Amino acid sequence: MTNFTIVNGQLYTPGLAIVDAPQPNTPLGGDNLQVAIDVSGNGQLPWPAITDTRSPTRFHNITLFLTSDALSHNFTISNGTKPASNTSYVGPVLDLEPSSTVKHVNWLWPDCLAGDGSGSKDSARGAYNISMHQSFRWNGSDYYTVFDWPISATNSIPEREDRIDCALLENKVLSAAEIGESSDSLPRQPWVDGGSTTVSSPSASQTGLGTRIHLGNRRVAGIAIAVTAILHLLD
């Protein structure tokens, strides 16, 4: 079971980033995996805070991976470096769209994920997590958190000549214990004041374990928040 904080369709992570898309447990396909990330705390974090090294709250880095314990895969989406080509992995997330506080990651699915449905028994298609690693400063202290939310590569992904060999994006699949050892826990979620009602959501292929913060009800612009979930923090 993976636990989430979802407020008005936005997925709040155990860090400064807020995920606008995709939603947890979404079946995905098409030419690209598309991820939209708000890096402003919905306007509460001055942008670009990353340029002010004196700021007590700022991003250092965001990296993204597509992982699956069940399928034994850990593909690089963005590792914080500039790729040698535009078809391998995405460049530094915080450098995307410099004038925008919402970063749109468009990652070309690698060749082993092309096809329809879940694929055969030996297929790389199926259940995955998008794994977001955040390095940041909050209230003068530095943190590193890992947050996974489940999707599936089961919708149609067309064959293309420019899809990169999956082996060139592959990394070691880390255990939950290894992920937990490298991750910090925030005392609370930075942008959820007062919290939200808790709802659980099943995970397709959880790659990390963590502590869970239960948050109470809140209102935004006088409207009660109805759809929310538990924040998943990694130790």
N, C-alpha and C positions, 0 to 999 in steps of 0.2 A: 504494500500500500504506500503510495506517494501522497503527500499532503500539500495543499496549495492555499495561497491567499489570492482570491480573484475578486476584484472590485470593479463594477461596471465594465466587465469584459477584459480588464487589464490584469495581468499576472504579476504579482509583486514577489520579487526574489529576496533571498537573504543577503541583500546588498543594496547598492544604489540604483541598479537598473530595474526598469519595469518593462515587461514583455507585452507588446500590443498584439503580436501574432507570431506563430500560430497558437491556437488554443490547445490545451492538453487533450490527448487522445484523438487528435485529428488525423484521418487518413490523408496522405499527401501524395502528389505526383507532379506531372507536368515537366517542363524542361529544367526548372530550378527549384531548390528549397529556398523559400523566402521567409526571413525572420525580421520582424520590426521591433526595435528596442528604443524605448524612451530613456534618455540619459540626463533628463532635467529634473527627475522627481516630480513630474507634472508641474513644472515651473517653480519648484521650491529650491532647486539647486541652480545658482547662477551659471550661465554658460558663456564662454568656455572656461569652466572652473579648472580644467586640467592645465591651463597655462599659468595659473597662479599657484606657485609652489608653497605659498604661505597660507593658503586656504585650509582651515581645519577639516573641511569635508570636500573631497575631490576624488575623481577616478585616477587610477594609475593605468589600468589595462583591463580589457575584456577579451577573452578567447572563447571559441566555440568548437565543440566536437559533436559528432554523431556517433552514439555508442549503443552497443547491445551486448549484454552478458550472454543471452541465449544464443546469439549468432556469432559471438566472439569477434566483434568488430569494434574498432575505435578509429573513426575517420576524422581527419582535420578539416574543419570548416574555415576557421581563422585562428592562427597561432600567434598573432601579433607582429608578424613579419610580412614584408611585401613579397608576393609570389613571383616566380620567374615567368609565369604566363598567366593569362586571364582565365584559364580553364582549370587550374589546379586547386587553389583555395583562395579565400577572400583576404584582402589586405587588412591592416589594423582597423578594428571596428570603430574606434573613436575618431579615426581620420576620415571615415566615410561622410559624404555630404557635410562639409565643414560648417556651413551656415545653418544647418538644421539640428535640432535637439532630438530628432527621431532618426535613428540609423537603420537603413534598410539593407539587410544582408541578402544578396542573391548568389547562391552557391549552385553551380552546375552539378547535378547529381552525377556521381562517377558511374563508369560503365557497368559495374556488377549490379547496380540497382535498377537498370533498365528492364522493362517488362510490364506485366499485368498481374494483379492479385498478389498473393503471398509467395508465389513461385514454388518450385519443387523443394523436396526435403533438404537438398544441398544448396539452395538459393540463398543469396545475401539479402533478398527482399523479406520484409516482415516488420516486426516490432522493434522500435528504437527509442532512445532518449536523445533529445537535444541537451547537451551538457554545457552550461555556461559557467566559466571560471572568471571571477571578478577579483581584481586587486584594487583596493581603494583605501582612502582615509575617511574616517567618520569621527567627528568631534575630537580630532587631534590624534586618534589612534589608528594604526594601519591594520587592515584585515585582508584575508584571502578566503573566499567562499566558493563552494561548488554547488550548483543547483541544476537538477535534472528534471525535465518534464517530458512525458511520453508522447510520441507520435508514431505513425506507421508509414512505411514506404510500400503501400499496397495499391494506390491508384496508378493509372497508366503513366509510365515514364518512357517516352519514345527513344529508340536507338538514335544515336548521333555519332558521327565520326570524331567529334572533338571532345567526347567524354573521356576523362582521364582514367587510366588503369587504377583500380582501387588499391592495389598494393603500394602505389606511390603516396597514398594518403593515410596508410595504416599506421597506427600507434599501438603500444602495449595496452591491453585491456586491464585496467586497474581494479583491484578488489575493493569492496566497501571499506575494509579496514585501512587500505592505503589511502583512499580518498579522505576518510575521516581524519587520519593523522595529519593531513596537510591543510585541513580546513579549520577556520575559526567560527565562533558563534557570536553574533551580535546580541547585545542585551535586549534589543527589540527591533522590529522592522522600522526603518527610518521614516517612511512616508505614510504609514497607516496610523493616524492619531486615534487612539481609543479602540482600534481594531475592527473586527467584523465577526459575523456568525460563522461557526465552523461547519464545514461539510467535507467529507472524505471523497477522494477520487481514486479508482484503481490504477495501478501502474502496470504498463505492459512489460517493461524490462528495467526495473530499478537498478541503478548502479551505485547508489550510495545510501547510507543510513544517517540519521541525525536526530537531534532533539527537536521537539515540536513546541511552538508557542501558540497557545489558545488565546484568541483575541475577542473582546466583547463587541457589542453592536455600536455602529456609528452612523451619522447622517452626512451626506455630501450635498451642499446647496439645498438643504432642507428635505432631501429625498432619502428615504431609508434604503440602505444597501441590503438587497435580498440574497444575492448570489455570491457567496464567498467560500473560502476554504482555509484549512490550517496551513500556516507557514511552515515550510520544510527547511530547517537549518541543519547543516552538517557540523558535527563536532570537529 
